[in-house]
């Protein structure tokens, strides 16, 4: 085994051209070949051949040999699993040898790289396929669990015994493959995609071909024109249970772009054992921490320059691990596996095909492409008036002015604070000069007011997220402070929230009643029905804190379902030990889709901002009778159909300037997330900026 014996039967021949064997290809090499020796008459030669190994094709290519024709040689090689080919068997924190071996996996810490998983699979996945049914437009198959190979799954729920695979050849350049429990209905992402009513591809014109490996189960997608395998999931990681679903694929190259929203230091993903969590959260840009948006999409460049893109349509808390194999692993805490692949073959075509699927970015109004000025902390409307005059005097372009929550009465939506009583007149005045105005809205609504129509009408219309199987609203704490209290602003912010924070409720923007309520509140703020002089004639709306964010974990009094808030597997999220309710509401919150279908906040948390975005744009356009613009902080694939995005609460630092380029490119149409109008807080949000930094950032923004 692992020996090639070359015997020269007739060794009397001497080749006049000194012909030599210089390379050997070994087919079916399951493991990586790490060393080669060449010997003649039991004497090892000093050859130093080069070895390249393709794990997708299972082919080893040995070059640099000098095997003379007419002579006998023995070529030996050693095979051993490469650490780069390991797949993590214990992705939770605090792996130990005992925990690892209970799962039937191998324990072998790699001293060369601490990021290499010490606990890794040593056997195939436990699913197999008995029969594949092919049609002209796709294929279906049933997956069966081999219970004898089922691992202990420490803390994980039991794998589902029978699954269904569906593959649809929607278009010549786009296919879908979906794995789900066909015997029990499970949550699926309720986002409309632009799919043909029936597949329109043809066998001759398709850019791809799909094959199903039966035992162990796997899916392979190959580009027809080049034979490149761009998806290959016949790997040991595949498992499908109620609260832990995992699938891996080998990749065609190291050139992977996408996944977010996270801060990144370079445009291409670092493939050296990095895990990126996705679960929307009020998290300022910080390396490796999940932030405002949830985008499980990547674009890949193949070795020959062709490109393809993959969308994983799943909104549950998840992570993606990339490794130098090259390969990636998805782990999600619910839903189903639903993948859409577009074949390009150029990056530009990948973007076009992806936006054809999720929806083209919204066309912004011309004025919104101008210079926009915003900050948190304006003291009163006089400061803004002076600011507008100062900008004009300094001859700095100034097309759009914003106000943050400072303009509200105690940060209550749809109110005007006493220090901003002149805001309606100010807006009217600067609009007469050709400028435009954008105001902010937060989703959380205070329930501690004696006369606050926004809340009382919301209760009447049943718009707020409630505890399951009750009529009780879930209350948490965010911005609004209690009425009639004196705030000690010298205290730490968290202490202020604990002492003075009002009880707030979160609207469920999936519900039709909430959409109608939100539309009315926006209308009456724009056209005040009782006092026209207090009408706020905004041109755009800025929706913030819609991850949704809270300034405490869960709810007042705590959450009630430990399993949902601290599921068996917590993905690689920031503050992992705090669970899923960190800085947001409880996962058991009951929500309802437009058709009345009940869904848990656990499943749709990362869609909260998405669900608020379209109703906000519809309301804006209804009241202004213009195209308008919505800027949203939290996004999900297709949010760009209705809104732009900004990169959140960055810091005034030089590295943030550079990273803002990466973040912006990821969001605009040449990137992955497809929010047409995207930008950073120029000069920075946290800390005071420096003159040179602000100057350079302004130049970049311009």
GULO-921425 format. One record per residue (C-alpha): residue number from 1; x, y, z. Coordinates in steps of 0.25 Angstrom, whole numbers, always signed. Example, Ala and Ser with C-alpha at 12.3 -4.5 7.8 and 13.67 -1.06 7.14 Angstrom:
1:+49:-18:+31;
2:+55:-4:+29;
***
This chain:
1:+0:+0:+0;
2:+5:+14:-3;
3:+16:+8:-12;
4:+18:+9:-27;
5:+28:-2:-32;
6:+34:+1:-46;
7:+41:-11:-51;
8:+49:-10:-64;
9:+47:-24:-71;
10:+58:-21:-81;
11:+68:-12:-76;
12:+78:-13:-87;
13:+72:-2:-94;
14:+78:+12:-93;
15:+70:+24:-98;
16:+78:+33:-107;
17:+69:+45:-102;
18:+71:+42:-87;
19:+56:+41:-86;
20:+51:+42:-71;
21:+38:+41:-63;
22:+36:+54:-57;
23:+22:+54:-51;
24:+12:+44:-45;
25:-2:+46:-42;
26:-9:+38:-31;
27:-24:+37:-33;
28:-33:+34:-21;
29:-24:+39:-10;
30:-34:+40:+1;
31:-23:+47:+10;
32:-13:+57:+8;
33:+1:+51:+3;
34:+11:+58:+12;
35:+24:+52:+7;
36:+30:+44:-4;
37:+43:+35:-5;
38:+49:+29:-17;
39:+59:+18:-16;
40:+67:+9:-26;
41:+72:-5:-22;
42:+68:-1:-8;
43:+76:+11:-7;
44:+68:+24:-5;
45:+71:+35:-15;
46:+73:+50:-11;
47:+61:+54:-19;
48:+52:+65:-14;
49:+39:+64:-21;
50:+28:+74:-20;
51:+14:+70:-15;
52:+1:+77:-18;
53:-12:+71:-13;
54:-26:+74:-18;
55:-36:+69:-7;
56:-48:+72:-16;
57:-43:+63:-27;
58:-35:+54:-17;
59:-23:+55:-26;
60:-9:+56:-22;
61:+1:+61:-33;
62:+16:+58:-30;
63:+26:+66:-39;
64:+41:+68:-39;
65:+44:+53:-41;
66:+56:+48:-49;
67:+52:+34:-52;
68:+61:+29:-64;
69:+55:+20:-75;
70:+60:+6:-74;
71:+63:+6:-59;
72:+55:+0:-47;
73:+50:+9:-36;
74:+42:+8:-24;
75:+33:+21:-20;
76:+27:+21:-6;
77:+18:+32:+0;
78:+12:+34:+13;
79:-2:+39:+15;
80:-8:+45:+27;
81:-20:+54:+30;
82:-16:+69:+29;
83:-20:+78:+41;
84:-26:+87:+30;
85:-35:+76:+27;
86:-41:+75:+41;
87:-55:+78:+43;
88:-59:+83:+57;
89:-67:+73:+65;
90:-68:+81:+78;
91:-71:+96:+73;
92:-76:+100:+87;
93:-67:+106:+97;
94:-58:+99:+107;
95:-55:+86:+99;
96:-49:+75:+106;
97:-44:+61:+102;
98:-55:+55:+110;
99:-66:+63:+104;
100:-59:+60:+90;
101:-58:+45:+91;
102:-73:+45:+97;
103:-77:+50:+83;
104:-69:+39:+76;
105:-58:+48:+71;
106:-43:+49:+72;
107:-35:+58:+81;
108:-22:+63:+77;
109:-18:+78:+80;
110:-10:+84:+69;
111:+2:+91:+75;
112:+5:+98:+62;
113:-8:+106:+62;
114:-17:+108:+74;
115:-28:+111:+64;
116:-28:+97:+59;
117:-40:+89:+65;
118:-34:+79:+75;
119:-47:+71:+74;
120:-50:+66:+60;
121:-58:+56:+53;
122:-53:+43:+49;
123:-65:+36:+42;
124:-75:+40:+32;
125:-88:+47:+34;
126:-100:+38:+39;
127:-109:+41:+27;
128:-111:+33:+14;
129:-120:+33:+2;
130:-127:+21:-3;
131:-133:+27:-16;
132:-132:+39:-24;
133:-143:+43:-33;
134:-139:+52:-45;
135:-148:+61:-53;
136:-145:+71:-64;
137:-146:+83:-54;
138:-138:+76:-42;
139:-138:+65:-33;
140:-144:+60:-19;
141:-138:+49:-10;
142:-141:+45:+5;
143:-130:+44:+15;
144:-130:+34:+25;
145:-122:+34:+38;
146:-113:+22:+42;
147:-117:+22:+57;
148:-105:+13:+59;
149:-95:+24:+55;
150:-103:+35:+63;
151:-93:+42:+72;
152:-96:+45:+87;
153:-99:+59:+83;
154:-96:+65:+97;
155:-107:+75:+100;
156:-111:+75:+85;
157:-125:+71:+82;
158:-127:+57:+75;
159:-125:+57:+60;
160:-137:+56:+52;
161:-138:+42:+46;
162:-144:+45:+32;
163:-142:+57:+23;
164:-145:+62:+9;
165:-136:+68:-1;
166:-141:+76:-12;
167:-133:+82:-23;
168:-139:+92:-33;
169:-132:+97:-46;
170:-140:+110:-46;
171:-131:+117:-56;
172:-119:+113:-65;
173:-111:+122:-56;
174:-118:+119:-42;
175:-122:+107:-34;
176:-128:+104:-20;
177:-125:+92:-11;
178:-134:+90:+1;
179:-133:+80:+13;
180:-145:+80:+23;
181:-153:+71:+31;
182:-165:+67:+22;
183:-172:+60:+34;
184:-173:+72:+43;
185:-175:+87:+39;
186:-163:+96:+43;
187:-161:+111:+42;
188:-156:+116:+29;
189:-152:+130:+26;
190:-164:+138:+21;
191:-157:+147:+11;
192:-162:+147:-3;
193:-152:+144:-14;
194:-153:+147:-28;
195:-154:+132:-34;
196:-160:+127:-46;
197:-174:+121:-44;
198:-168:+108:-50;
199:-153:+105:-54;
200:-149:+110:-67;
201:-135:+104:-69;
202:-132:+94:-80;
203:-122:+83:-79;
204:-113:+88:-90;
205:-113:+103:-85;
206:-111:+101:-70;
207:-97:+105:-65;
208:-97:+95:-54;
209:-99:+80:-52;
210:-104:+74:-38;
211:-101:+60:-33;
212:-105:+54:-20;
213:-95:+45:-12;
214:-103:+34:-6;
215:-95:+28:+6;
216:-91:+36:+13;
217:-100:+47:+8;
218:-95:+59:+1;
219:-98:+69:-10;
220:-88:+73:-21;
221:-90:+84:-31;
222:-81:+85:-43;
223:-79:+97:-53;
224:-81:+90:-66;
225:-71:+99:-75;
226:-59:+96:-66;
227:-63:+84:-58;
228:-60:+92:-45;
229:-67:+86:-33;
230:-73:+99:-26;
231:-81:+91:-15;
232:-77:+78:-9;
233:-84:+75:+5;
234:-81:+60:+6;
235:-74:+63:+19;
236:-75:+57:+33;
237:-82:+69:+39;
238:-96:+68:+34;
239:-106:+67:+44;
240:-121:+72:+45;
241:-128:+74:+59;
242:-138:+83:+64;
243:-128:+93:+70;
244:-115:+90:+64;
245:-113:+88:+49;
246:-100:+87:+42;
247:-94:+86:+28;
248:-81:+88:+22;
249:-75:+89:+8;
250:-62:+89:+2;
251:-59:+101:-6;
252:-53:+103:-20;
253:-43:+113:-15;
254:-38:+122:-4;
255:-45:+134:-10;
256:-57:+136:-2;
257:-65:+149:+0;
258:-77:+152:+9;
259:-84:+149:+22;
260:-88:+159:+32;
261:-90:+169:+38;
262:-77:+168:+45;
263:-65:+178:+44;
264:-54:+172:+35;
265:-40:+176:+33;
266:-39:+172:+18;
267:-49:+170:+7;
268:-46:+155:+5;
269:-49:+146:+17;
270:-38:+141:+25;
271:-39:+126:+23;
272:-29:+122:+35;
273:-40:+116:+44;
274:-49:+128:+47;
275:-63:+127:+51;
276:-73:+139:+49;
277:-86:+140:+56;
278:-99:+145:+50;
279:-110:+150:+59;
280:-115:+164:+59;
281:-110:+172:+71;
282:-107:+187:+76;
283:-92:+184:+74;
284:-83:+196:+69;
285:-73:+191:+59;
286:-63:+182:+66;
287:-55:+171:+60;
288:-61:+157:+61;
289:-74:+162:+68;
290:-88:+161:+61;
291:-94:+174:+58;
292:-106:+181:+53;
293:-109:+172:+41;
294:-111:+158:+37;
295:-105:+154:+23;
296:-102:+139:+21;
297:-98:+141:+6;
298:-84:+139:+0;
299:-78:+141:-13;
300:-66:+132:-17;
301:-56:+134:-28;
302:-51:+120:-34;
303:-37:+118:-38;
304:-39:+121:-52;
305:-46:+135:-49;
306:-61:+130:-50;
307:-70:+134:-39;
308:-82:+129:-32;
309:-91:+133:-20;
310:-98:+125:-10;
311:-109:+130:-1;
312:-113:+122:+12;
313:-127:+127:+14;
314:-128:+125:+29;
315:-131:+135:+40;
316:-128:+128:+53;
317:-115:+131:+61;
318:-104:+124:+53;
319:-89:+124:+51;
320:-80:+121:+39;
321:-66:+115:+41;
322:-56:+116:+29;
323:-44:+108:+29;
324:-32:+106:+20;
325:-36:+93:+14;
326:-42:+101:+7;
327:-56:+99:+13;
328:-67:+105:+21;
329:-77:+100:+32;
330:-91:+106:+35;
331:-97:+104:+48;
332:-111:+109:+51;
333:-120:+108:+63;
334:-133:+106:+55;
335:-141:+107:+43;
336:-137:+98:+31;
337:-126:+98:+21;
338:-130:+106:+9;
339:-118:+110:-1;
340:-119:+118:-14;
341:-107:+118:-23;
342:-104:+127:-35;
343:-94:+124:-45;
344:-89:+137:-51;
345:-79:+134:-57;
346:-74:+148:-54;
347:-75:+156:-41;
348:-83:+166:-48;
349:-93:+156:-53;
350:-93:+149:-39;
351:-98:+162:-33;
352:-108:+164:-44;
353:-113:+150:-42;
354:-114:+151:-27;
355:-121:+164:-27;
356:-131:+158:-38;
357:-134:+148:-27;
358:-135:+157:-14;
359:-140:+169:-21;
360:-132:+181:-27;
361:-128:+192:-18;
362:-137:+204:-16;
363:-135:+216:-26;
364:-132:+228:-16;
365:-136:+242:-19;
366:-126:+251:-25;
367:-125:+260:-13;
368:-121:+248:-4;
369:-108:+247:-12;
370:-103:+260:-7;
371:-96:+264:+6;
372:-103:+260:+19;
373:-100:+265:+33;
374:-104:+258:+46;
375:-99:+256:+60;
376:-105:+251:+73;
377:-105:+262:+84;
378:-111:+275:+78;
379:-115:+283:+90;
380:-127:+290:+84;
381:-132:+295:+71;
382:-124:+308:+72;
383:-112:+300:+71;
384:-116:+294:+58;
385:-120:+308:+52;
386:-107:+313:+55;
387:-100:+301:+49;
388:-108:+303:+36;
389:-103:+317:+36;
390:-89:+313:+39;
391:-88:+303:+28;
392:-93:+313:+18;
393:-83:+323:+23;
394:-72:+313:+22;
395:-77:+310:+8;
396:-77:+295:+12;
397:-88:+287:+3;
398:-100:+284:+12;
399:-112:+277:+5;
400:-118:+269:+16;
401:-119:+271:+31;
402:-123:+261:+42;
403:-128:+261:+56;
404:-125:+249:+66;
405:-134:+246:+78;
406:-130:+259:+84;
407:-142:+266:+78;
408:-152:+257:+85;
409:-158:+259:+98;
410:-150:+249:+107;
411:-147:+241:+94;
412:-162:+238:+92;
413:-165:+235:+77;
414:-174:+245:+70;
415:-172:+256:+81;
416:-165:+269:+81;
417:-156:+273:+93;
418:-158:+287:+99;
419:-144:+291:+95;
420:-148:+287:+80;
421:-161:+295:+80;
422:-156:+303:+68;
423:-152:+290:+60;
424:-165:+290:+51;
425:-162:+305:+47;
426:-147:+302:+45;
427:-150:+290:+36;
428:-160:+299:+27;
429:-149:+310:+27;
430:-137:+302:+22;
431:-146:+294:+12;
432:-150:+307:+6;
433:-135:+309:+3;
434:-134:+296:-4;
435:-130:+287:+7;
436:-136:+274:+12;
437:-138:+268:+26;
438:-138:+254:+32;
439:-143:+250:+46;
440:-140:+238:+54;
441:-150:+228:+59;
442:-147:+216:+69;
443:-156:+204:+70;
444:-158:+203:+85;
445:-170:+210:+91;
446:-171:+215:+105;
447:-183:+209:+113;
448:-181:+218:+125;
449:-188:+231:+120;
450:-202:+236:+124;
451:-205:+243:+111;
452:-197:+237:+100;
453:-206:+233:+88;
454:-195:+225:+81;
455:-195:+215:+92;
456:-210:+215:+95;
457:-214:+213:+81;
458:-203:+202:+79;
459:-210:+195:+91;
460:-223:+197:+85;
461:-219:+192:+71;
462:-211:+180:+78;
463:-198:+183:+71;
464:-188:+180:+82;
465:-180:+167:+84;
466:-186:+159:+96;
467:-182:+147:+104;
468:-187:+134:+98;
469:-201:+129:+101;
470:-204:+142:+109;
471:-209:+155:+106;
472:-197:+162:+114;
473:-188:+171:+106;
474:-173:+168:+108;
475:-166:+180:+114;
476:-152:+184:+114;
477:-143:+196:+115;
478:-137:+205:+104;
479:-137:+220:+102;
480:-149:+227:+108;
481:-148:+231:+123;
482:-159:+231:+133;
483:-167:+244:+133;
484:-166:+254:+144;
485:-153:+249:+150;
486:-140:+257:+151;
487:-129:+249:+144;
488:-115:+249:+151;
489:-107:+250:+138;
490:-94:+248:+146;
491:-97:+233:+148;
492:-92:+222:+138;
493:-102:+220:+127;
494:-106:+206:+131;
495:-109:+211:+145;
496:-118:+222:+139;
497:-125:+212:+131;
498:-128:+203:+143;
499:-133:+215:+152;
500:-140:+224:+142;
501:-143:+215:+129;
502:-157:+214:+125;
503:-164:+201:+122;
504:-164:+200:+107;
505:-172:+191:+97;
506:-167:+186:+84;
507:-177:+187:+72;
508:-178:+174:+63;
509:-176:+180:+49;
510:-180:+167:+43;
511:-194:+169:+47;
512:-204:+176:+38;
513:-210:+184:+49;
514:-196:+189:+53;
515:-193:+194:+39;
516:-206:+202:+39;
517:-203:+207:+53;
518:-189:+211:+49;
519:-194:+218:+36;
520:-204:+226:+45;
521:-193:+231:+55;
522:-184:+235:+44;
523:-196:+242:+36;
524:-200:+250:+49;
525:-186:+254:+52;
526:-184:+260:+38;
527:-198:+266:+38;
528:-202:+269:+52;
529:-217:+268:+53;
530:-219:+277:+65;
531:-208:+287:+63;
532:-203:+289:+49;
533:-191:+298:+54;
534:-185:+286:+61;
535:-185:+277:+48;
536:-171:+272:+45;
537:-169:+273:+29;
538:-158:+262:+28;
539:-153:+257:+15;
540:-147:+244:+20;
541:-147:+235:+32;
542:-136:+229:+39;
543:-139:+216:+47;
544:-130:+212:+58;
545:-129:+202:+69;
546:-137:+192:+61;
547:-129:+179:+63;
548:-137:+181:+73;
549:-128:+187:+83;
550:-130:+188:+98;
551:-121:+193:+109;
552:-124:+181:+118;
553:-124:+166:+115;
554:-138:+161:+112;
555:-149:+167:+119;
556:-153:+173:+132;
557:-154:+162:+142;
558:-146:+153:+133;
559:-149:+143:+122;
560:-157:+131:+124;
561:-152:+120:+114;
562:-138:+116:+117;
563:-137:+107:+105;
564:-140:+118:+95;
565:-131:+128:+102;
566:-119:+119:+104;
567:-121:+108:+94;
568:-112:+96:+94;
569:-103:+102:+84;
570:-99:+117:+85;
571:-93:+121:+72;
572:-80:+129:+71;
573:-86:+142:+76;
574:-81:+153:+84;
575:-83:+151:+99;
576:-86:+137:+96;
577:-88:+133:+111;
578:-100:+143:+112;
579:-109:+135:+102;
580:-117:+140:+91;
581:-125:+151:+99;
582:-113:+159:+102;
583:-117:+174:+99;
584:-130:+170:+93;
585:-143:+165:+97;
586:-147:+150:+101;
587:-147:+140:+90;
588:-160:+134:+94;
589:-167:+147:+89;
590:-179:+143:+81;
591:-180:+150:+67;
592:-190:+148:+56;
593:-188:+148:+41;
594:-197:+156:+32;
595:-205:+143:+29;
596:-207:+141:+44;
597:-197:+130:+45;
598:-190:+130:+59;
599:-175:+131:+60;
600:-165:+132:+71;
601:-156:+144:+73;
602:-145:+133:+74;
603:-147:+130:+59;
604:-150:+144:+54;
605:-141:+153:+63;
606:-131:+156:+51;
607:-143:+160:+42;
608:-148:+171:+52;
609:-141:+182:+45;
610:-145:+176:+31;
611:-160:+176:+35;
612:-160:+190:+39;
613:-153:+195:+27;
614:-164:+194:+16;
615:-175:+199:+25;
616:-166:+211:+28;
617:-164:+214:+13;
618:-178:+212:+10;
619:-183:+222:+21;
620:-172:+232:+17;
621:-176:+232:+2;
622:-191:+233:+6;
623:-189:+245:+14;
624:-179:+253:+6;
625:-184:+248:-8;
626:-169:+247:-12;
627:-159:+236:-14;
628:-152:+239:+0;
629:-142:+231:+7;
630:-141:+222:+18;
631:-128:+219:+25;
632:-128:+206:+34;
633:-118:+201:+44;
634:-122:+186:+44;
635:-123:+179:+30;
636:-125:+165:+24;
637:-124:+161:+10;
638:-134:+169:+2;
639:-135:+181:+12;
640:-128:+189:+1;
641:-141:+188:-7;
642:-146:+199:+2;
643:-135:+206:+10;
644:-121:+210:+11;
645:-112:+207:+22;
646:-101:+213:+30;
647:-90:+205:+37;
648:-94:+209:+51;
649:-87:+215:+63;
650:-72:+215:+59;
651:-61:+221:+66;
652:-52:+233:+62;
653:-40:+226:+59;
654:-31:+224:+47;
655:-33:+209:+46;
656:-48:+211:+45;
657:-47:+220:+33;
658:-40:+209:+26;
659:-50:+198:+31;
660:-61:+207:+26;
661:-57:+205:+12;
662:-58:+190:+13;
663:-72:+192:+20;
664:-77:+201:+10;
665:-73:+193:-2;
666:-79:+181:+5;
667:-93:+188:+5;
668:-94:+195:-8;
669:-98:+188:-21;
670:-84:+184:-25;
671:-83:+176:-12;
672:-91:+166:-4;
673:-102:+172:+4;
674:-108:+181:-7;
675:-112:+193:+1;
676:-110:+204:-10;
677:-108:+216:-1;
678:-98:+212:+10;
679:-88:+220:+17;
680:-80:+221:+30;
681:-81:+232:+41;
682:-71:+241:+35;
683:-61:+246:+45;
684:-66:+236:+55;
685:-77:+234:+65;
686:-70:+231:+78;
687:-59:+240:+83;
688:-54:+253:+78;
689:-49:+253:+64;
690:-36:+260:+60;
691:-35:+270:+49;
692:-26:+262:+39;
693:-35:+249:+42;
694:-47:+257:+39;
695:-42:+264:+27;
696:-37:+251:+20;
697:-50:+244:+24;
698:-58:+256:+18;
699:-50:+254:+5;
700:-53:+239:+5;
701:-68:+241:+7;
702:-68:+252:-4;
***
